[in-house]
Amino acid sequence: MTDARALNIGISIVPYTDSLERNRELVRVADDQLPDDLKPTGTMSQHVAASGKKARRMLGWHTSDPMETLRTAVRWHLEHPPATADSNFGADDRALASL
C-alpha cells in the first residue's frame, strides 16, 4: 500500500547497500539489460496509485515511518538469508558491462 510517505525504489535500495559495509555506486542500467531479479527496479510504464483507506477502516492498519519500516525489513533479510543463495552473478555482470 502506498500513502503520502511512500519511497521510490532508488531510496529503498540504499539501506540494503549501506548494510553491506562496502563501497558501492548505484548506477542506472537500461531496462532491457536488467537481470530478471532486478526488473522491478526498472522504469515503471505507469505510476502506481493506491490508498490505505480500506485497510485502515477494515483492519485498523496505520501508516508507519517508511525509513524505519525499511530498516526493519533490511534487518530481517540479513538475519534470514535464503537457504540456497544463487552465487551466479553473470546476468548482473552483463548488465553492468552494457554501460
C-alpha positions as CSV (number, residue, x, y, z in Angstrom):
1,M,0.0,0.0,0.0
2,T,1.2,3.5,-0.5
3,D,0.3,6.7,1.1
4,A,1.8,10.2,1.1
5,R,5.1,8.9,2.5
6,A,5.9,6.1,0.1
7,L,9.5,5.7,-1.0
8,N,10.8,5.3,-4.5
9,I,12.9,2.2,-5.4
10,G,16.1,4.2,-5.6
11,I,15.7,5.3,-2.0
12,S,14.6,1.9,-0.9
13,I,17.8,0.2,-2.1
14,V,20.2,2.5,-0.1
15,P,19.7,0.8,3.3
16,Y,20.4,-2.6,1.7
17,T,23.6,-1.4,0.1
18,D,24.6,0.5,3.2
19,S,24.3,-2.7,5.2
20,L,26.9,-4.3,3.1
21,E,29.6,-2.1,4.6
22,R,31.4,-1.8,1.3
23,N,32.0,0.9,-1.2
24,R,29.2,0.9,-3.7
25,E,27.9,3.0,-6.6
26,L,24.3,2.8,-7.7
27,V,24.1,3.1,-11.5
28,R,21.1,3.1,-13.9
29,V,21.1,0.3,-16.4
30,A,18.8,0.2,-19.4
31,D,15.6,-1.8,-18.5
32,D,16.2,-4.3,-21.3
33,Q,19.6,-5.1,-19.8
34,L,18.3,-5.7,-16.2
35,P,18.6,-9.3,-14.8
36,D,15.2,-10.9,-14.0
37,D,15.6,-10.3,-10.3
38,L,16.2,-6.6,-10.8
39,K,13.4,-5.9,-13.3
40,P,11.1,-4.5,-10.6
41,T,13.7,-1.7,-10.1
42,G,13.4,-0.6,-13.7
43,T,11.3,2.2,-15.2
44,M,7.6,1.8,-14.5
45,S,5.5,2.5,-17.5
46,Q,2.6,3.6,-15.3
47,H,2.6,5.3,-11.9
48,V,1.0,3.3,-9.1
49,A,-1.8,5.0,-7.2
50,A,-3.0,3.3,-4.1
51,S,-4.7,4.1,-0.8
52,G,-4.6,2.6,2.6
53,K,-8.1,3.8,3.5
54,K,-9.8,0.4,3.3
55,A,-7.1,-1.3,5.3
56,R,-7.3,1.4,7.9
57,R,-11.1,1.1,8.0
58,M,-11.3,-2.7,8.0
59,L,-8.1,-3.9,9.7
60,G,-7.1,-1.0,11.8
61,W,-3.9,-0.7,9.8
62,H,-1.9,2.6,10.1
63,T,0.9,4.1,8.3
64,S,4.4,3.9,9.7
65,D,7.6,5.7,9.0
66,P,8.9,4.4,5.6
67,M,12.6,4.5,6.6
68,E,12.0,2.7,9.9
69,T,10.0,0.1,8.1
70,L,12.7,-0.3,5.5
71,R,15.4,-0.7,8.2
72,T,13.3,-3.4,9.8
73,A,13.0,-5.2,6.5
74,V,16.7,-5.0,5.8
75,R,17.5,-6.3,9.3
76,W,15.1,-9.2,8.8
77,H,16.6,-10.1,5.4
78,L,20.1,-10.0,6.8
79,E,19.1,-12.2,9.7
80,H,17.2,-14.7,7.5
81,P,19.3,-15.2,4.3
82,P,17.9,-17.7,1.7
83,A,18.8,-21.3,2.4
84,T,20.2,-21.7,-1.1
85,A,21.6,-18.4,-2.4
86,D,22.4,-18.1,-6.1
87,S,26.0,-17.1,-6.5
88,N,25.9,-16.8,-10.3
89,F,26.1,-13.0,-11.0
90,G,26.6,-13.4,-14.7
91,A,23.4,-11.5,-15.6
92,D,24.4,-8.7,-13.3
93,D,27.9,-8.5,-14.8
94,R,26.4,-8.4,-18.3
95,A,24.1,-5.6,-17.3
96,L,27.0,-3.5,-15.9
97,A,29.1,-4.2,-18.9
98,S,26.4,-2.6,-21.0
99,L,27.1,0.8,-19.5
